[in-house]
Amino acid sequence: MDKWSEFKEEVRARTDLIALIGETRTVTPRRGGREYITLCPFHEDHDPSMTIDPSRQTYRCWVCQEGGDCFSYVQKLEGLQFPAALEQLANRAGLEMPKNQQKKTTKGTDRNTLLEVLAWASRKFHECLLTDPAAEAARDYLLDRGFCEEIWSDYELGFHPGPWEWLMKSAKGHFSIKQLEDARLISQRPNGQSYSDSMTILNRIMFPIRNERGQVIAFGGRALPGSKNEKFGKYQNSSDSYLFNKSKQLYGIDHARESMRDRKEVIVVEGYTDCISLHQVGIPNVVATMGTALTHEHVALIKRFCQNVILIFDGDKAGQNAANKALPRLLSHEIELKLLALPEGMDPPEYLDKYGVQEFQNLLQNAQEAWDFKLQQLAGEHNSNSAYASEKITEEMLALIAVAPGLQGTKREDLLLNRLANQVGLRGSQEQKLRSDLAKLRAKGPQVASSQHNKSHSQQNNTDVDFFHQQTNDLSGEEFDQVFQETSRDVPQVSLREQIDQLLKPNLNRKTALERDLLEIIIMMPECITTVIQRETITIIRNKIVLELLSQCAEQNQRGEYIGADSLMSELEEPELKRFIMAITTEAEQKKITDKLQETLQDSEGNRIPFYLNQVIDQLNWEQRESQHRTTTRNVAISNHEPTSVDERMRQMLQDAAQFHQQRVTRNTASSQ
């Protein structure tokens, strides 16, 4: 074990999970102290549903399925990355982080240095805004937008004056090129020979993005009106980094957190200036998303401070699309969500300027519950009281429920279905049909329920690509490469949490279910990993999460360190993976997998192995051959349409397909007897 791993284990050993959780919650012993229970902090819990195992130093909630160890608890509760959680627990235990063994980012700079670099850059930008003649246009713009100088200081607004190497030259003698690059302040030019300041900060008004503890973790930049940079988006965020992910962070959370607690409510807007403008007029419990819809991670951060959310969006088409995109994700959360569309397509600063603070407060008071807002929106679209209109509204509301992750089988789903039935006038057996229709919709898959949304999203992506090419025609080759590198967007992906929620569902496809069964076996009986390695079963695993965990088990086994769930979790830093391990361990215990593994048989090499393990491996191998057979059949069918003679490779494919078909007939016949 290396020094870093040793330090992690020392911190773990010095941290009593019961005492840690007991610092903020009442923890009650049960079953003679063999376990403890408490109210879960990760959902609105009124009846203690979190169980703590003092012998294993793990926790699990039976309602929201959160689970893990001391590190994942702090990560989830405080919204921290693993190194920050480790440092916090180390300080709590009176341990000093090893200076030469601090956890590095992928690029190599430790967290404290990154924070130091970003804090320095923020001060540099702010100083430029206040004193540099080159920032005069930026000062005029902020004053014209109604932002007073007190707000400039409060949010430490800044400015980058424009030359490509301005910040990099200012940092000379203070920070290295590597440190600036890791902080996403500079980037390598396409020629690979030199660096320049990042396009996201170049010649822009700077908005430091801070975490809830007030530490600068990234920047947002606003291009001055009329500048060349404005063509690539008025606003740009720092690229995602070790410290920053725009899908997890909310702008202004450091200013809003205390008022969120006091008022038990947060107002979520769409950007930096919207947030600042409301703060300036005396509405402090405001945060902003940064170019994304409100995500699960955003809500998890909000729920640490309050449970009531008012989501404000511009009344134009783009604003409505943003709200519709966020709604399915938010339905499954136990929060009180209201939506507010500003009239006339205005944003908050425009509305405040035209109507004043009091009228804005009146709008907040009349914000609609999200479910009612969507119903009203659909009623307006269909504009009829006919049976057909009711049917279309019902279909779209069911489609909304169907794509909401984590909602299936919950009390919240029952509540929403009951409300829908009442609102469209369904009773008795008609209401039961809602549930039947929802089940059918889910059986078809989420892509069916959300097909219209995906279509419009694809159209928008095409429009964005066309716009990008139009706006980059007048750039030099080097400038184009720089812009393309920094403004390209990742393809939207399903979050790790959503992938794990899918893996925890009972109705998995056969292949994935078998792969999860194999992982359960390896966790409950660690010595089975030897058989899995010898038979090379890991090479046919397709689910990425299961593959990652099985590979981790194999690596630990090679070092002689694998002993099951505890050693597996000790190696991991991602709390979602720990949650998954806790969940399937609990399920395996309930299914009494260990008992099923007691019956053994002798393999071809004379070793005794569990019959159940052998059965799962055989079935996985068969599924693999089934998949290969389908591929071969498709290839043969395609080749038969081509005007070519049957070559030796095709003959072999046909023979293999025929042989497998005969084996399948034999297998099916045997199983039916």
Salt bridges, closest charged atoms under 4 A:
GLU9 OE1 - ARG12 NE 3.30
GLU10 OE2 - ARG14 NH2 3.44
GLU23 OE2 - ARG92 NE 2.68
GLU35 OE2 - ARG30 NH2 2.40
GLU35 OE1 - ARG31 NH1 3.37
GLU44 OE2 - HIS46 NE2 3.62
ASP45 OD1 - HIS43 NE2 3.68
GLU66 OE1 - LYS76 NZ 3.63
GLU66 OE2 - ARG497 NH1 2.88
ASP69 OD2 - ARG12 NH1 2.68
ASP69 OD2 - LYS578 NZ 2.91
GLU78 OE1 - ARG304 NH2 3.20
ASP154 OD1 - HIS255 NE2 3.34
ASP154 OD2 - HIS279 NE2 3.06
GLU156 OE1 - ARG210 NH2 2.42
GLU165 OE2 - ARG189 NH2 2.51
ASP197 OD2 - HIS160 NE2 2.76
GLU212 OE2 - ARG304 NH1 3.25
GLU230 OE2 - ARG222 NH1 3.32
ASP254 OD2 - HIS255 ND1 3.28
GLU258 OE2 - ARG257 NE 3.65
GLU258 OE2 - ARG261 NH1 3.39
GLU344 OE1 - LYS354 NZ 3.02
GLU369 OE2 - ARG419 NH1 2.86
ASP372 OD1 - ARG419 NH2 2.94
GLU395 OE1 - LYS392 NZ 3.31
GLU396 OE2 - HIS382 NE2 3.24
GLU413 OE2 - ARG442 NH2 2.58
ASP414 OD1 - ARG435 NH1 2.99
ASP437 OD2 - LYS433 NZ 2.84
ASP474 OD2 - LYS231 NZ 2.82
GLU478 OE2 - ARG189 NH1 2.39
GLU479 OE2 - LYS228 NZ 3.23
GLU498 OE2 - HIS296 NE2 3.79
GLU498 OE2 - ARG329 NH1 3.01
ASP501 OD1 - ARG579 NH2 3.10
GLU515 OE2 - LYS511 NZ 2.64
GLU520 OE2 - ARG516 NE 3.81
GLU520 OE1 - LYS591 NZ 2.97
GLU561 OE1 - ARG559 NH2 3.10
ASP566 OD1 - ARG56 NE 3.51
GLU571 OE2 - ARG559 NH2 3.20
GLU573 OE2 - LYS8 NZ 3.73
GLU573 OE2 - LYS103 NZ 3.50
GLU576 OE2 - LYS76 NZ 2.19
GLU576 OE2 - ARG497 NH1 2.85
GLU576 OE1 - ARG579 NE 2.74
GLU587 OE1 - ARG516 NH2 2.94
GLU589 OE2 - ARG56 NH1 3.63
GLU623 OE2 - ARG510 NE 2.80
GLU626 OE1 - ARG630 NH1 3.99
GLU626 OE1 - ARG664 NH1 2.99
GLU648 OE1 - ARG651 NH1 3.77
